[in-house]
Amino acid sequence: MLNKLFERYNVTKLFCSHIHAYYHGIWHKTPYIISGGAGAPLKDGGFFHYIKVTVENENISYQVIKITP
């Protein structure tokens, strides 16, 4: 059901969290990023990080910034 809404309203990126790691992919037709590396114990292969999102006019970009503990 959510996917139909994402498509109808032309959602271009989902930002999600909670798996204590970084992951990106496509859910049905909608690209997504899972960012969960900012506090709790990390999953295997996880790293501390945050996502920097830049919006300039019609352009949107993002960058994964790793944090050295």
N, C-alpha and C positions, 0 to 999 in steps of 0.2 A: 504494500500500500504506500509506504513512504517513497519507494522508488518512482511511482507514478507521479507523485507531487514534485519530486526533484526534477523529473523530466519536463513536466508541465511548466514549471517556473524557471527552467533553464539553470538549475544549480550547477555551477562549474567546479566546485570543490567542497568536500565535507572535511571538517576538522573535528576529530574525535579523540578520546583518551581512554585510559584505564587499564591497558594491558601491561604497563610498566616497561615499555620498550618503544622503539620507533618502527613504524611500518607504513607502507603506502601501496595503493592498488586501485582497482576499479570495482565498485559494487554495482552490479548490473551495468548501467551506462555511466555512472557517476564516479569520477575520481575521488579518492579520499586519502587522508593522512591520519594515522593514529600516533599521537604524541603523548607518551606517559613516562618520560625520563627526567622528572624534576623533583623527586622526593623520596618515594617509597623504595624498598629494595627492588632492584632491576631483575628482569628475566634474563636467562642465559643469552649472552650476546648483546644485551641492552647497553646503552650508554646514556649518561646524563646529557640533557640537551633542552633546547627550546626552539620554536619555529618563529622566524622573523618573516612577517608578511608585509610586503610593500605594495601600496595601491597608488598608481599615478595615472590619472585620467582613465583611459580604457584598459590600461595594462595592470595586471596583478602578477606578482612573482613571490616566491617564497624561498627561504634558505634555512637549512637545518644547521643550527649553531651548537657544536659540541661544547660541553662544559667540563673542564678538568677539575675533579674534586680536590 
